[in-house]
Amino acid sequence: MRLGGKHSVFVPMTGAPFLRDLDDVRRNPTLDDLAMFHKLSHMMPALHSSR
């Protein structure tokens, strides 16, 4: 696989150390949060890989 210059790959990072919910409360993520993150990133056309 060639990377750099005209060759770019966009992938999500796996898991955040903290999350902020809709009430702006910082908390530790759960496995359910990670599963939802993977589902959402899989649906994004700009990302080439969801894993």
C-alpha positions in Angstrom: 0.0 0.0 0.0 1.4 3.4 -1.0 0.8 6.2 1.5 1.7 9.9 1.3 1.5 12.6 -1.4 -1.5 11.8 -3.6 -2.1 8.5 -1.7 -4.1 9.0 1.4 -6.1 6.6 3.6 -8.8 7.9 6.0 -9.6 5.7 8.9 -11.1 6.3 12.4 -9.1 5.9 15.5 -10.3 3.1 17.8 -11.8 4.3 21.0 -11.7 7.6 22.8 -10.2 8.0 26.2 -13.2 10.1 27.2 -16.6 11.0 25.7 -18.9 14.0 26.2 -22.6 13.3 26.1 -25.4 15.6 25.0 -25.5 17.2 28.5 -21.8 18.1 28.1 -20.8 15.6 30.8 -17.4 14.0 30.4 -17.3 10.3 31.1 -15.4 7.1 30.3 -16.6 5.2 27.2 -18.3 1.8 27.3 -18.2 -1.1 24.9 -21.6 0.0 23.7 -20.1 3.4 22.8 -17.3 1.7 20.9 -19.8 -0.4 19.0 -21.9 2.7 18.1 -18.7 4.5 17.0 -17.9 1.6 14.6 -21.4 1.6 13.2 -21.3 5.3 12.6 -17.8 5.3 11.1 -18.8 2.4 8.8 -21.6 4.6 7.3 -19.3 7.5 6.5 -18.4 7.6 2.8 -15.2 9.6 3.5 -13.6 6.8 5.5 -12.0 3.9 3.7 -12.0 1.5 6.6 -14.1 1.2 9.8 -11.5 -1.1 11.6 
